Amino acid sequence: MDRGDFLVSLTAGGIAGVCVDLILFPLDTVKTRLQSPQGFKKAGGFRGIYAGVPSTAVGSFPNAAAFFATYEFTKATLRKDASPYLSPLTHMLAASLGEVVACLIRVPSEVVKQRAQVSPSSSTLRILTNTVCEEGILGLYRGYKSTVLREDLWSWKQGHVVDSWQSAVCGAFAGGFAAAVTTPLDVAKTRIMLAKTGSRTASGNVLSALHQVWRTQGISGLFAGVVPRISAISLGGFIFLGMYDKIRRLLL
């Protein structure tokens, strides 16, 4: 991949990511509050539906750009001498690596955002400051493993040239299916990020977090927030892949 392609991927991925995150932020807030241990009403209900949006606004562009830049670079590198039969594996590997890199930016933003979403009376800056003071920089990476696992289970991208509308429709269907399947992991991630410092859940053990939810709330707890999650990711897949493909074509 030459420098021009790299910058194009960076810009297209970043712009598409910002648009999706800001447009669908209210759905994400509802989902987080449904998944929170204190319950939807105590977490804020429908009040302050944009609580935590500054964290998303700051982290969205570099997060999306990091994913697509890493994805395109890895894909181009692996394709040089690879057999056409290995193309699906190449895309999976590139997408997985893209998620690992993007999560270095996404997780701190997500930790601050989710804590702000369930504490609408506290500012984003105050929550960031409290997290760093109480837990250090590592506190901002609580839930990193569960986030990477959730994202890597469904990393998808078209491997051939398609029109923008085709990318958008496929992205919506794939995103909706992925959202439903990975909801328990998303619940575990939310519980880990929101858990009190020093608690068992705060240790970051995904299986332990899932077991705790299963024991106290059953199957409904594991799939808490599944409807807004499917809605947000389906719409997000439609907007993101369509915009990314279109912007990239225009810039090239």
Secondary structure, 3 states (H helix, E strand, C coil): CCHHHHHHHHHHHHHHHHHHHHHCHHHHHHHHHHHCCCCCCCCCCCCCCCCCHHHHHHHHHHHHHHHHHHHHHHHHHHHCCCCHHHHHHHHHHHHHHHHHHHHHHHHHHHHHHHHHHCCCCCCHHHHHHHHHHHHCHHHHHCCHHHHHHHHHCCCCCCCCCCCHHHHHHHHHHHHHHHHHHCHHHHHHHHHHHHCCCCCCHHHCCHHHHHHHHHHHHHHHHHCCCHHHHHHHHHHHHHHHHHHHHHHHHHHC
